[in-house]
Amino acid sequence: MPGLTEFPPRVLSEEEIEMYLKGDRREVDRLMLFSLNRLAAALIPHAEQEERMISEFTRLGGLEAINARCEFIDELIARSKDRRKMMEKVSQSTLTWALIAFFGFLAMATWDSLVSAVKLRLGG
């Protein structure tokens, strides 16, 4: 059976239609059968592909199952975003407390050094 590449689609003009209608009936029948063959050559592979898609769609559980999976995936994405935001806040909070502890340690060390230096100067 010839494919579409062998016979590209073609639309008959008004003059061509009139010419065929004025001609022999067998010529019109031949043209119609030829066009039906071209149409079948195009539709059969498309129908096979459509059947494969429908069977795969059915294997996946149909539209309801696919929608449920989409909702589940959307929820997972939202949870992941929320968790990332929470972890950013935790890391920022941890850094803030680490800086406060470090500056506290520096203040205590400076204060102890200052007190030691004053005692040493005062002879104590």
Secondary structure, DSSP 8 states (H G I E B T S, - for coil): ---TTTS------HHHHHHHHHS-HHHHHHHHHHHHHHHHHHHHHHHHHHHHHHHHHHHTTHHHHHHHHHHHHHHHHHHHHHHHHHHHHHHHHHHHHHHHHHHHHHHHHHHHHHHHHHHHHHT-
